[in-house]
């Protein structure tokens, strides 16, 4: 059994309760090293660790024994920290009478076999844009969180315990996904008050599912969306009560139906042992390379293909559309004449060490994209409806 097959067999055991195939035997140092590298790349090493220990497949003499043990303990500790901050933040928003919705892992982990199995690196909360200043003050003054950065659709804070809290006022960048945003901008129309709360809402299943797919697309186009997103998808398909027709109606309205069908299919290949088709294999290759948050190579190739040429891609990186700039720099809404200065401010950011290195890497990858690679990527995007 190769490392990919073993990885998915262990994930199936952990998430689906599927027994491991016979004949795996004791793993070699090479096996555990490759398995740890792959599973950590997709933020699933804690799942693999638990499955290995439960099945007696790893011993102290194995390479990565301690690494697997540590990553599982870290996942459990991270869950406890998130649970504490969620309780603290929810109580503060309730007291301040701010309607809010918990997103992503904060909602999903209840459907996993055990909640610590669904890891997160942050807490994502949606509020009305009109409540943004009030929510900002609650996080900064009442909860002693420190402002970290403002993005195009959220404001990030760091809690006293060092956990990232992202305060969303929009679910996705409208300029990059104009069709999907027509659905997502109606998110609050699909919000229902959670039992026992006065201001905590939850998205109806079809809207949460649509948002999950839209978020997968965002990461996919940035270089990859990772195996964890497909585990989430399988959980949503198999462990959450839902209506397929309602989900599909939103997906078709938002232009994400073809991608969702491909993602559903690959989730079934990985977690339900479905026989893969050609698209499954192409998508699998792209996803396994990208990891949880993607790789530069994947992201640059996708964006360059979508722009139509290398020169257009470079120009789009230097001068993003005004609609994107307005999200990142809200002052442009009131004072559009500031645009030249804001573009200059953004350009000067290239001179920071991290940004300079990232830009250099992107330009290098852009220059090295072959015609064959571009054609293959264009074909994949077409098959996915992107």
VEXLUMVEX-864358 format. One record per residue: x, y, z of N, C-alpha, C in turn; residue number from 1. Coordinates in steps of 0.001 Angstrom, whole numbers, plus 500000, padded with zeros to 6 digits. Layout:
N
ATOM|X|Y|Z|X|Y|Z|X|Y|Z|NUM
...
This chain:
386
ATOM|500848|498807|500000|500000|500000|500000|500883|501242|500000|1
ATOM|500692|502150|499017|501502|503357|498977|501042|504360|500031|2
ATOM|501814|505428|500210|501549|506362|501308|500213|507073|501134|3
ATOM|499829|507410|499892|498535|508064|499675|497372|507161|500083|4
ATOM|497439|505891|499661|496380|504942|499999|496294|504724|501508|5
ATOM|497462|504626|502162|497488|504435|503610|496896|505654|504320|6
ATOM|497261|506837|503843|496753|508074|504428|495225|508109|504400|7
ATOM|494637|507795|503253|493182|507852|503146|492506|506709|503893|8
ATOM|493168|505556|503971|492617|504446|504756|492531|504832|506234|9
ATOM|493557|505517|506731|493568|505963|508129|492523|507058|508356|10
ATOM|492350|507953|507395|491311|508985|507500|489920|508355|507512|11
ATOM|489707|507350|506670|488409|506667|506644|488123|505983|507977|12
ATOM|489137|505366|508553|488965|504727|509862|488538|505756|510893|13
ATOM|489187|506901|510882|488971|507919|511908|487640|508659|511727|14
ATOM|487308|509003|510495|486132|509826|510223|484887|508991|509954|15
ATOM|485040|507910|509194|483887|507123|508748|483689|505843|509552|16
ATOM|484684|505464|510333|484590|504214|511083|484846|502995|510224|17
ATOM|485471|503171|509060|485767|502067|508152|487004|501310|508631|18
ATOM|486891|500002|508751|488027|499203|509213|489180|499273|508211|19
ATOM|490410|499216|508725|491582|499242|507858|491684|497936|507073|20
ATOM|492212|498006|505857|492402|496763|505086|493423|495855|505755|21
ATOM|493314|494561|505516|494245|493596|506108|495643|493743|505507|22
ATOM|496626|493339|506280|497976|493213|505757|498818|494463|505778|23
ATOM|498424|495469|506558|499248|496684|506607|500556|496405|507334|24
ATOM|500469|495749|508476|501677|495388|509224|502353|496588|509864|25
ATOM|503514|496343|510469|504255|497427|511118|504864|498352|510059|26
ATOM|504789|499626|510314|505286|500616|509362|506784|500813|509520|27
ATOM|507445|501035|508404|508876|501317|508429|509107|502796|508734|28
ATOM|510360|503152|509002|510690|504553|509230|510350|505401|508011|29
ATOM|510585|504857|506844|510261|505572|505609|508753|505806|505504|30
ATOM|507967|504775|505852|506508|504893|505824|506031|506023|506738|31
ATOM|506476|506011|507988|505990|506999|508951|506458|508409|508610|32
ATOM|507671|508522|508076|508180|509838|507689|507352|510433|506557|33
ATOM|507090|509627|505515|506295|510101|504385|504851|510361|504786|34
ATOM|504327|509508|505657|502947|509660|506115|502782|510932|506949|35
ATOM|503750|511200|507794|503684|512410|508613|503776|513658|507739|36
ATOM|504668|513630|506767|504846|514775|505871|503557|515064|505100|37
ATOM|502938|514026|504542|501713|514198|503763|500554|514666|504639|38
ATOM|500354|514015|505769|499206|514343|506624|499347|515719|507262|39
ATOM|500550|516112|507622|500759|517455|508183|500517|518514|507114|40
ATOM|500898|518212|505873|500700|519128|504745|499221|519454|504563|41
ATOM|498358|518524|504972|496919|518711|504820|496208|518870|506161|42
ATOM|496951|519254|507199|496397|519482|508541|495544|518303|509000|43
ATOM|496027|517096|508741|495304|515882|509120|496187|514917|509909|44
ATOM|497360|515371|510322|498285|514485|511030|497702|514009|512350|45
ATOM|496863|514831|512986|496250|514430|514255|495272|513276|514045|46
ATOM|494572|513257|512906|493659|512149|512594|494446|510871|512331|47
ATOM|495496|511008|511540|496345|509860|511222|496989|509313|512488|48
ATOM|497441|510209|513349|498061|509790|514609|497106|508950|515442|49
ATOM|495886|509446|515622|494910|508725|516440|494617|507357|515855|50
ATOM|494486|507289|514529|494212|506006|513872|495390|505046|514007|51
ATOM|496609|505568|513888|497800|504722|514032|497888|504109|515420|52
ATOM|497681|504946|516436|497799|504451|517808|496662|503491|518158|53
ATOM|495453|503769|517693|494318|502891|517986|494492|501514|517348|54
ATOM|495201|501477|516213|495386|500202|515504|496744|499564|515767|55
ATOM|497512|500149|516687|498803|499575|517040|499777|499497|515890|56
ATOM|499798|500533|515052|500644|500513|513859|501926|501324|514004|57
ATOM|502109|501970|515145|503309|502781|515328|503872|502549|516728|58
ATOM|505211|502502|516805|505878|502217|518067|506977|503242|518306|59
ATOM|507493|503250|519527|508525|504235|519874|509743|504131|518979|60
ATOM|509997|502954|518453|511175|502790|517604|510970|503359|516196|61
ATOM|509703|503719|515859|509430|504287|514545|509848|505754|514471|62
ATOM|510337|506150|513302|510569|507572|513053|509219|508294|513125|63
ATOM|509215|509513|513621|508023|510365|513719|507035|509906|514798|64
ATOM|507410|508927|515643|506531|508515|516735|506187|509714|517614|65
ATOM|507200|510451|518045|506989|511597|518914|506251|512724|518197|66
ATOM|506565|512907|516897|505906|513967|516126|504405|513716|516021|67
ATOM|504035|512452|515752|502617|512122|515668|501929|512325|517029|68
ATOM|502606|511916|518073|502037|512051|519412|501813|513525|519759|69
ATOM|502818|514350|519433|502737|515780|519756|501646|516483|518959|70
ATOM|501523|516138|517669|500552|516837|516830|499121|516518|517264|71
ATOM|498906|515320|517792|497580|514974|518287|497272|515719|519583|72
ATOM|498234|515783|520484|498044|516528|521734|497834|518014|521456|73
ATOM|498545|518511|520448|498408|519916|520075|497016|520198|519533|74
ATOM|496468|519270|518749|495125|519441|518192|494074|519496|519299|75
ATOM|494228|518632|520302|493284|518614|521429|493398|519909|522236|76
ATOM|494638|520346|522455|494864|521598|523191|494307|522792|522412|77
ATOM|494509|522791|521097|494023|523883|520261|492498|523947|520303|78
ATOM|491858|522779|520302|490396|522742|520399|489918|523349|521716|79
ATOM|490574|523014|522803|490180|523549|524116|490332|525065|524156|80
ATOM|491408|525581|523560|491613|527029|523510|490509|527706|522700|81
ATOM|490169|527104|521554|489131|527671|520702|487782|527640|521408|82
ATOM|487475|526528|522072|486206|526413|522791|486091|527498|523866|83
ATOM|487189|527756|524559|487209|528798|525594|486962|530179|524981|84
ATOM|487670|530496|523903|487528|531811|523273|486149|531980|522632|85
ATOM|485598|530893|522086|484263|530953|521504|483213|531279|522561|86
ATOM|483320|530633|523693|482384|530883|524784|482499|532322|525260|87
ATOM|483717|532775|525410|483989|534131|525884|483451|535187|524894|88
ATOM|483734|534970|523622|483310|535923|522601|481797|535907|522415|89
ATOM|481207|534714|522404|479753|534605|522249|479022|535322|523372|90
ATOM|479484|535154|524597|478860|535822|525744|478963|537338|525617|91
ATOM|480116|537819|525157|480324|539265|525007|479398|539844|523942|92
ATOM|479232|539131|522813|478357|539616|521752|476896|539545|522170|93
ATOM|476529|538516|522940|475166|538419|523455|474862|539597|524374|94
ATOM|475777|539882|525297|475590|540978|526243|475477|542319|525525|95
ATOM|476268|542479|524460|476268|543737|523701|475140|543792|522665|96
ATOM|474346|542710|522577|473215|542627|521652|473647|542808|520191|97
ATOM|474708|542082|519819|475222|542109|518448|474880|540778|517773|98
ATOM|474033|540780|516757|473754|539527|516030|475040|539003|515377|99
ATOM|475264|537684|515481|476488|537115|514922|476262|535670|514501|100
ATOM|477138|535217|513583|477089|533844|513078|478491|533263|513139|101
ATOM|478636|532076|513718|479919|531381|513744|480071|530594|512442|102
ATOM|481242|530688|511841|481490|530104|510534|482486|528947|510599|103
ATOM|482579|528206|509494|483611|527197|509261|483679|526161|510387|104
ATOM|484873|525942|510941|485067|524882|511928|484258|525053|513192|105
ATOM|483968|526295|513566|483191|526552|514787|481801|525943|514694|106
ATOM|481266|525830|513486|479975|525188|513254|480140|523705|512954|107
ATOM|481153|523355|512155|481289|521996|511625|481710|520952|512645|108
ATOM|482538|521339|513611|483161|520303|514446|482169|519498|515270|109
ATOM|480976|520002|515485|479976|519238|516241|479572|517958|515516|110
ATOM|479776|517921|514190|479352|516768|513396|480465|515728|513227|111
ATOM|481661|516050|513672|482766|515091|513614|482599|514045|514726|112
ATOM|483220|512876|514581|483127|511862|515637|483507|512425|517013|113
ATOM|484539|513273|517046|484923|514013|518249|485288|515430|517815|114
ATOM|484872|516453|518577|485054|517835|518108|486499|518267|517897|115
ATOM|487450|517689|518626|488848|518078|518464|489422|517636|517115|116
ATOM|488707|516700|516458|489196|516195|515171|489125|517249|514066|117
ATOM|488231|518238|514226|488140|519308|513229|488978|520493|513732|118
ATOM|490200|520568|513240|491113|521614|513692|490790|522945|513019|119
ATOM|491226|524011|513649|491112|525363|513108|492296|526161|513611|120
ATOM|492711|527109|512801|493796|527994|513239|493251|529313|513755|121
ATOM|491929|529518|513609|491336|530776|514052|489849|530593|514305|122
ATOM|489195|531682|514697|487749|531732|514884|487195|532727|513879|123
ATOM|486176|532319|513134|485567|533188|512124|484147|533529|512539|124
ATOM|483857|534840|512609|482554|535322|513053|482020|536321|512035|125
ATOM|480764|536144|511625|480123|537083|510714|479204|538009|511485|126
ATOM|479314|539319|511234|478405|540317|511803|477892|541199|510668|127
ATOM|476816|541915|510939|476338|542898|509974|477385|543999|509840|128
ATOM|477556|544500|508629|478544|545571|508434|478212|546787|509293|129
ATOM|476921|547009|509542|476519|548133|510384|476896|547967|511844|130
ATOM|477175|546722|512256|477581|546449|513649|479091|546312|513788|131
ATOM|479815|546585|512712|481251|546327|512707|481992|547142|513765|132
ATOM|481706|548432|513855|482395|549283|514836|482099|548825|516261|133
ATOM|480858|548464|516515|480464|547994|517846|481179|546687|518201|134
ATOM|481217|545765|517228|481898|544482|517446|483399|544693|517627|135
ATOM|483951|545619|516850|485376|545971|516952|485694|546411|518382|136
ATOM|484859|547285|518927|485098|547794|520284|484971|546704|521338|137
ATOM|484034|545784|521130|483871|544678|522083|485137|543827|522130|138
ATOM|485656|543471|520949|486854|542642|520898|488063|543379|521479|139
ATOM|488202|544646|521149|489388|545396|521566|489337|545816|523024|140
ATOM|488177|546307|523476|488103|546877|524828|487608|545876|525870|141
ATOM|486538|545163|525561|485979|544227|526544|486781|542933|526639|142
ATOM|487255|542424|525496|487967|541144|525477|489479|541298|525365|143
ATOM|489943|542564|525313|491391|542867|525294|492126|542211|524129|144
ATOM|491437|542087|522979|492090|541577|521777|492856|542709|521095|145
ATOM|493912|542355|520396|494715|543353|519691|494425|543308|518193|146
ATOM|494216|544486|517613|494010|544568|516175|495240|544009|515463|147
ATOM|494994|543177|514432|496099|542569|513685|496192|543141|512274|148
ATOM|495100|543016|511497|495094|543571|510146|493677|543615|509605|149
ATOM|493466|544465|508609|492175|544536|507924|492329|543952|506530|150
ATOM|491414|543052|506158|491414|542475|504829|490276|543036|504014|151
ATOM|490038|542444|502862|488990|542938|501968|487592|542602|502472|152
ATOM|487474|541618|503369|486159|541218|503850|486138|540894|505344|153
ATOM|487231|541167|506039|487264|540891|507474|488304|541750|508178|154
ATOM|488219|541757|509506|489217|542412|510347|489734|541360|511316|155
ATOM|491033|541209|511387|491631|540165|512227|492145|540756|513542|156
ATOM|491917|540003|514612|492397|540347|515947|493147|539161|516521|157
ATOM|493973|539434|517525|494649|538370|518265|494183|538449|519710|158
ATOM|493668|537331|520233|493153|537303|521602|494298|537299|522608|159
ATOM|493956|537461|523870|494968|537443|524928|495728|536124|524959|160
ATOM|495056|535047|524550|495705|533732|524541|496487|533473|523260|161
ATOM|496491|534463|522337|497256|534321|521100|496497|533714|519944|162
ATOM|495177|533581|520077|494354|532982|519027|493855|534061|518073|163
ATOM|493875|533762|516778|493408|534709|515769|491882|534670|515688|164
ATOM|491256|535841|515742|489806|535967|515594|489544|536856|514390|165
ATOM|488834|536319|513394|488533|537074|512178|487083|537512|512205|166
ATOM|486885|538817|512231|485563|539416|512271|485142|539733|510840|167
ATOM|484249|538920|510284|483823|539077|508888|482650|540044|508797|168
ATOM|482700|540930|507822|481551|541767|507496|481052|541433|506093|169
ATOM|481715|540507|505447|481363|540022|504113|481916|538598|504048|170
ATOM|481258|537720|503290|481692|536328|503278|482772|536017|502257|171
ATOM|482876|536814|501221|483883|536526|500210|484108|537775|499367|172
ATOM|485279|537865|498739|485602|539043|497956|484715|539110|496719|173
ATOM|483841|540126|496685|482855|540210|495605|483483|540423|494242|174
ATOM|484582|541160|494183|485178|541458|492882|485736|540211|492210|175
ATOM|486233|539255|492996|486835|538057|492432|485797|536998|492127|176
ATOM|484652|537023|492819|483627|536002|492651|482257|536661|492522|177
ATOM|482035|537439|491454|480818|538229|491331|479531|537415|491275|178
ATOM|479577|536205|490702|478366|535384|490631|478024|534807|491992|179
ATOM|479042|534268|492665|478815|533678|493984|478364|534719|495000|180
ATOM|478854|535936|494872|478528|536945|495877|477059|537333|495834|181
ATOM|476401|537152|494685|474976|537443|494612|474184|536530|495537|182
ATOM|474711|535329|495754|474102|534409|496721|474579|534739|498126|183
ATOM|475875|534934|498282|476438|535135|499614|476012|536450|500266|184
ATOM|475706|537462|499460|475284|538724|500052|473904|538612|500702|185
ATOM|473227|537492|500451|471923|537234|501088|472061|536314|502298|186
ATOM|473261|536157|502809|473513|535210|503905|472574|535425|505087|187
ATOM|472358|536669|505456|471510|536929|506629|470047|536558|506376|188
ATOM|469636|536470|505113|468275|536017|504812|468115|534534|505135|189
ATOM|469241|533816|505226|469228|532382|505529|469664|532111|506975|190
ATOM|469657|533144|507806|470090|532986|509198|468897|532691|510101|191
ATOM|469075|531733|510989|468027|531410|511969|468631|531481|513368|192
ATOM|467863|531989|514303|468343|532147|515669|468565|530783|516315|193
ATOM|469720|530604|516939|470041|529337|517596|469276|529232|518908|194
ATOM|468745|528046|519179|467986|527821|520413|468815|528207|521640|195
ATOM|468186|528940|522544|468845|529303|523785|469651|530591|523712|196
ATOM|469674|531229|522537|470434|532467|522363|469507|533589|521893|197
ATOM|469942|534812|522182|469171|535963|521743|469737|536624|520503|198
ATOM|471058|536404|520254|471710|537100|519141|472630|536198|518314|199
ATOM|472781|534948|518723|473608|534027|517948|472749|533309|516922|200
ATOM|473120|533456|515654|472391|532852|514555|473228|531755|513897|201
ATOM|472553|530894|513149|473235|529900|512325|472683|529964|510915|202
ATOM|473538|529693|509944|473091|529661|508556|472284|528394|508306|203
ATOM|471231|528525|507501|470516|527334|507064|471485|526453|506283|204
ATOM|471194|525161|506273|472132|524201|505688|472548|524557|504266|205
ATOM|471596|524930|503413|471932|525171|502012|472882|526357|501848|206
ATOM|472733|527386|502696|473646|528525|502612|475007|528172|503194|207
ATOM|475045|527416|504289|476341|527012|504845|477087|526145|503842|208
ATOM|476373|525236|503184|476995|524365|502181|477540|525200|501029|209
ATOM|476754|526172|500562|477207|527029|499475|478455|527804|499887|210
ATOM|478443|528341|501091|479609|529087|501579|480831|528186|501657|211
ATOM|480650|526952|502093|481773|526014|502174|482373|525769|500789|212
ATOM|481521|525565|499793|482001|525349|498426|482689|526614|497904|213
ATOM|482100|527774|498140|482698|529037|497682|484068|529247|498317|214
ATOM|484196|528866|499587|485479|529011|500271|486502|528026|499707|215
ATOM|486045|526836|499351|486928|525872|498693|487440|526424|497371|216
ATOM|486537|527048|496596|486926|527626|495305|487972|528711|495502|217
ATOM|487760|529548|496511|488726|530618|496800|490115|530042|497033|218
ATOM|490215|529041|497902|491513|528442|498188|492034|527648|496988|219
ATOM|491132|527014|496256|491533|526267|495067|492252|527183|494090|220
ATOM|491684|528365|493849|492287|529287|492896|493545|529945|493444|221
ATOM|493724|529878|494756|494952|530399|495355|496043|529343|495448|222
ATOM|495743|528121|494992|496783|527103|494990|496391|525757|495548|223
ATOM|495197|525652|496148|494757|524361|496682|493881|524554|497897|224
ATOM|492976|523596|498134|492073|523722|499282|492230|522583|500277|225
ATOM|493127|521665|500033|493487|520663|501034|492464|519562|501258|226
ATOM|492951|518444|501790|492104|517288|502074|491067|517607|503141|227
ATOM|491423|518478|504099|490491|518789|505187|489167|519331|504666|228
ATOM|489201|520153|503616|487966|520699|503052|487077|519587|502492|229
ATOM|487711|518529|501959|486952|517413|501411|486404|516526|502529|230
ATOM|487120|516451|503640|486580|515743|504809|485360|516497|505329|231
ATOM|485469|517824|505419|484314|518645|505801|483137|518379|504878|232
ATOM|483420|518321|503586|482372|518112|502591|481705|516755|502783|233
ATOM|482511|515727|503026|481955|514386|503254|481073|514385|504509|234
ATOM|481532|515077|505561|480739|515200|506792|479403|515881|506486|235
ATOM|479435|516971|505709|478209|517692|505361|477259|516818|504540|236
ATOM|477817|515941|503734|477001|515063|502893|476426|513881|503668|237
ATOM|477186|513371|504643|476805|512122|505293|476321|512271|506738|238
ATOM|476660|513353|507412|476340|513472|508836|475419|514631|509172|239
ATOM|475050|515418|508183|474187|516581|508402|472890|516398|507631|240
ATOM|471771|516571|508314|470479|516479|507650|470363|517613|506625|241
ATOM|469981|517279|505386|469950|518302|504351|469010|517928|503219|242
ATOM|468802|518906|502344|467987|518711|501147|468870|519008|499943|243
ATOM|469166|517997|499141|470052|518169|497982|469520|519212|497008|244
ATOM|468216|519228|496791|467658|520161|495807|467849|521607|496243|245
ATOM|467737|521894|497529|467960|523260|498025|469426|523647|497880|246
ATOM|470317|522718|498203|471748|522991|498031|472069|523262|496560|247
ATOM|471565|522389|495690|471900|522495|494270|471315|523760|493640|248
ATOM|470164|524188|494127|469555|525417|493603|470477|526617|493839|249
ATOM|471029|526728|495048|471948|527832|495345|473243|527693|494559|250
ATOM|473750|526465|494461|474999|526244|493724|474856|526649|492264|251
ATOM|473739|526351|491654|473515|526724|490249|473367|528230|490106|252
ATOM|472675|528867|491056|472529|530320|491019|473888|531011|491154|253
ATOM|474751|530435|491968|476054|531040|492211|477151|530586|491279|254
ATOM|476817|529748|490308|477801|529298|489325|478826|528324|489850|255
ATOM|478512|527606|490940|479485|526713|491561|479061|525239|491507|256
ATOM|477999|524941|490735|477472|523582|490729|478479|522563|490191|257
ATOM|479143|522884|489076|480085|521938|488474|481257|521662|489411|258
ATOM|481760|522704|490055|482859|522503|491004|482381|521644|492180|259
ATOM|481192|521940|492686|480657|521188|493827|480495|519710|493488|260
ATOM|480007|519409|492291|479835|518018|491883|481185|517296|491805|261
ATOM|482196|517993|491288|483533|517390|491223|484100|517175|492618|262
ATOM|483892|518142|493501|484396|518025|494879|483679|516902|495624|263
ATOM|482369|516811|495437|481598|515718|496054|482136|514366|495586|264
ATOM|482401|514263|494296|482874|513007|493721|484219|512603|494318|265
ATOM|485138|513566|494424|486460|513244|494966|486374|512894|496447|266
ATOM|485484|513557|497186|485289|513210|498607|484818|511768|498737|267
ATOM|483967|511321|497816|483501|509930|497833|484621|508961|497473|268
ATOM|485512|509370|496573|486668|508534|496228|487542|508336|497465|269
ATOM|487836|509404|498147|488758|509358|499277|488164|508704|500527|270
ATOM|486886|508947|500789|486313|508514|502067|485266|507414|501948|271
ATOM|484761|507170|500746|483785|506091|500563|484256|505047|499554|272
ATOM|485540|505141|499162|486154|504162|498257|485481|504070|496886|273
ATOM|484917|505167|496406|484350|505199|495055|485476|505069|494029|274
ATOM|485204|504393|492935|486200|504249|491866|486391|505606|491178|275
ATOM|487635|506101|491070|487851|507438|490511|487677|507483|489000|276
ATOM|487159|508621|488517|487107|508864|487081|488260|509792|486692|277
ATOM|488299|510210|485430|489415|511034|484949|489507|512362|485692|278
ATOM|488365|513015|485898|488365|514301|486600|488792|514135|488054|279
ATOM|488357|513058|488705|488781|512776|490082|490305|512744|490172|280
ATOM|490933|512057|489230|492386|511897|489266|493109|513214|489002|281
ATOM|492589|514030|488076|493193|515335|487803|493073|516246|489011|282
ATOM|491882|516268|489612|491652|517111|490775|492467|516622|491968|283
ATOM|492566|515314|492128|493362|514739|493212|494821|515168|493119|284
ATOM|495378|515123|491932|496774|515517|491735|497000|516966|492153|285
ATOM|496075|517837|491756|496185|519261|492084|496070|519488|493591|286
ATOM|495085|518831|494229|494817|519038|495653|495946|518491|496522|287
ATOM|496427|517288|496223|497475|516686|497054|498766|517490|496984|288
ATOM|499021|518127|495868|500205|518977|495744|500058|520244|496559|289
ATOM|498825|520771|496621|498613|522084|497215|498616|522147|498723|290
ATOM|498185|521099|499416|498100|521171|500872|496904|521985|501321|291
ATOM|496814|522232|502637|495643|522880|503219|495406|524272|502662|292
ATOM|496451|525047|502488|496285|526434|502056|496932|526712|500702|293
ATOM|497245|525655|499951|497743|525838|498600|499227|526109|498512|294
ATOM|499733|526054|497300|501132|526367|497036|501196|527446|495969|295
ATOM|502289|528206|495992|502457|529317|495054|502321|528858|493609|296
ATOM|502953|527729|493272|502951|527257|491895|501527|527065|491369|297
ATOM|500690|526347|492140|499309|526123|491713|498562|527439|491526|298
ATOM|498672|528312|492525|497931|529567|492501|498319|530470|491349|299
ATOM|499610|530587|491090|500075|531457|489999|499595|530932|488654|300
ATOM|499711|529625|488439|499290|529043|487162|497797|529288|486933|301
ATOM|496973|529047|487966|495528|529248|487829|495215|530702|487495|302
ATOM|495795|531625|488251|495502|533052|488023|496001|533513|486651|303
ATOM|497154|533020|486239|497699|533422|484938|496823|532911|483803|304
ATOM|496348|531684|483937|495457|531122|482923|494159|531914|482863|305
ATOM|493600|532271|484027|492348|533019|484061|492506|534432|483511|306
ATOM|493690|535022|483699|493939|536358|483161|494158|536325|481650|307
ATOM|494627|535204|481141|494797|535073|479706|496222|535187|479204|308
ATOM|497111|535783|480005|498517|535894|479599|499361|536264|480807|309
ATOM|500687|536083|480660|501614|536415|481737|501599|537914|482038|310
ATOM|501576|538745|481008|501614|540198|481209|500355|540692|481917|311
ATOM|499203|540135|481548|497955|540539|482204|497939|540101|483666|312
ATOM|498519|538921|483933|498604|538451|485323|499458|539408|486158|313
ATOM|500611|539801|485635|501511|540698|486371|500831|542045|486621|314
ATOM|500128|542571|485609|499420|543838|485783|498322|543726|486843|315
ATOM|497643|542581|486879|496581|542395|487877|497140|542327|489286|316
ATOM|498370|541844|489420|499012|541791|490732|499480|543179|491172|317
ATOM|499943|543965|490195|500423|545315|490510|499267|546287|490745|318
ATOM|498203|546136|489936|497088|547078|490005|495763|546311|490081|319
ATOM|495376|545868|491280|494099|545162|491429|492929|546059|491031|320
ATOM|491810|545434|490697|490610|546182|490325|490193|547118|491450|321
ATOM|489586|548253|491101|489164|549228|492109|488188|548620|493111|322
ATOM|487324|547703|492653|486371|547065|493569|487087|546290|494666|323
ATOM|488227|545652|494328|489030|544946|495329|489699|545946|496259|324
ATOM|490230|547016|495692|490906|548037|496497|489948|548691|497490|325
ATOM|488693|548899|497081|487725|549532|497979|487422|548663|499187|326
ATOM|487467|547342|498991|487250|546439|500120|488414|546501|501101|327
ATOM|489625|546580|500562|490809|546601|501410|491073|547983|501995|328
ATOM|490685|549017|501251|490879|550398|501713|489527|551116|501654|329
ATOM|488684|550968|502692|487312|551503|502682|487231|553010|502436|330
ATOM|488312|553744|502737|488278|555190|502534|488059|555561|501067|331
ATOM|488342|554627|500159|488140|554902|498736|486661|555031|498367|332
ATOM|485779|554438|499169|484349|554569|498917|483922|556032|499037|333
ATOM|484440|556724|500056|484068|558123|500304|484946|559100|499531|334
ATOM|486197|558686|499301|487145|559597|498661|487872|558882|497515|335
ATOM|487194|558639|496403|487833|557917|495280|489049|558639|494706|336
ATOM|489149|559957|494944|490298|560708|494435|491602|560285|495101|337
ATOM|491490|559516|496204|492693|559028|496894|493327|557819|496193|338
ATOM|492672|557328|495146|493123|556090|494500|494613|556089|494147|339
ATOM|495157|557136|493505|496592|557099|493168|497486|556929|494400|340
ATOM|497123|557614|495495|497926|557520|496717|497817|556132|497347|341
ATOM|496614|555546|497280|496409|554218|497866|497153|553151|497065|342
ATOM|497119|553286|495739|497882|552348|494904|499381|552478|495191|343
ATOM|499834|553716|495418|501240|553934|495745|501579|553307|497099|344
ATOM|500682|553488|498076|500878|552898|499400|500990|551384|499299|345
ATOM|500111|550792|498474|500139|549343|498291|501439|548908|497619|346
ATOM|501876|549670|496625|503115|549339|495912|504321|549402|496833|347
ATOM|504321|550379|497743|505445|550509|498675|505526|549318|499632|348
ATOM|504384|548650|499816|504384|547468|500677|505243|546345|500132|349
ATOM|505537|546382|498832|506391|545364|498208|507795|545395|498804|350
ATOM|508162|546534|499372|509516|546670|499874|509703|546034|501253|351
ATOM|508638|545528|501867|508814|544761|503094|509400|543405|502722|352
ATOM|510158|542828|503617|510897|541605|503307|509981|540469|502868|353
ATOM|508924|540205|503659|508035|539079|503342|507335|539272|502007|354
ATOM|506809|540483|501779|506092|540758|500537|507029|540689|499340|355
ATOM|508232|541192|499508|509210|541175|498419|509560|539749|498017|356
ATOM|509765|538900|499018|510104|537505|498729|508943|536778|498061|357
ATOM|507714|537056|498528|506545|536421|497929|506364|536864|496482|358
ATOM|506507|538178|496234|506369|538698|494873|507436|538126|493949|359
ATOM|508653|538004|494467|509747|537443|493677|509450|536006|493294|360
ATOM|508915|535232|494247|508572|533844|493984|507459|533739|492935|361
ATOM|506447|534595|493039|505338|534574|492094|505803|534911|490680|362
ATOM|506669|535910|490563|507182|536290|489244|508029|535184|488636|363
ATOM|508806|534505|489489|509632|533389|489009|508741|532269|488478|364
ATOM|507694|531924|489243|506784|530857|488809|506063|531267|487532|365
ATOM|505617|532526|487478|504917|533011|486293|505759|532866|485036|366
ATOM|507024|533190|485146|507921|533122|483994|508218|531690|483566|367
ATOM|508019|530735|484470|508380|529353|484171|507195|528477|483769|368
ATOM|505987|529058|483696|504807|528280|483318|504914|527872|481844|369
ATOM|504889|526585|481595|504992|526096|480222|503629|526131|479535|370
ATOM|503663|526059|478212|502422|526048|477443|501584|524820|477796|371
ATOM|502250|523675|477949|501540|522433|478296|500870|522551|479661|372
ATOM|501587|523132|480615|501037|523301|481959|499827|524237|481928|373
ATOM|499934|525318|481157|498824|526263|481042|497609|525601|480407|374
ATOM|497841|524786|479386|496736|524121|478695|496056|523102|479606|375
ATOM|496844|522351|480378|496280|521369|481304|495449|522051|482388|376
ATOM|495976|523175|482904|495251|523912|483935|493961|524508|483384|377
ATOM|494027|525046|482164|492830|525611|481522|491760|524533|481329|378
ATOM|492194|523321|480957|491253|522214|480770|490608|521831|482095|379
ATOM|491402|521790|483169|490855|521460|484494|489851|522512|484942|380
ATOM|490194|523788|484771|489289|524866|485170|487984|524792|484386|381
ATOM|488080|524455|483102|486886|524336|482287|486007|523191|482766|382
ATOM|486611|522065|483119|485852|520912|483616|485179|521207|484952|383
ATOM|485783|522134|485714|485229|522483|487025|484262|523670|486964|384
ATOM|484091|524222|485766|483174|525352|485623|483732|526647|486152|385
ATOM|485085|526740|486239|485723|527937|486793|486404|528772|485705|386
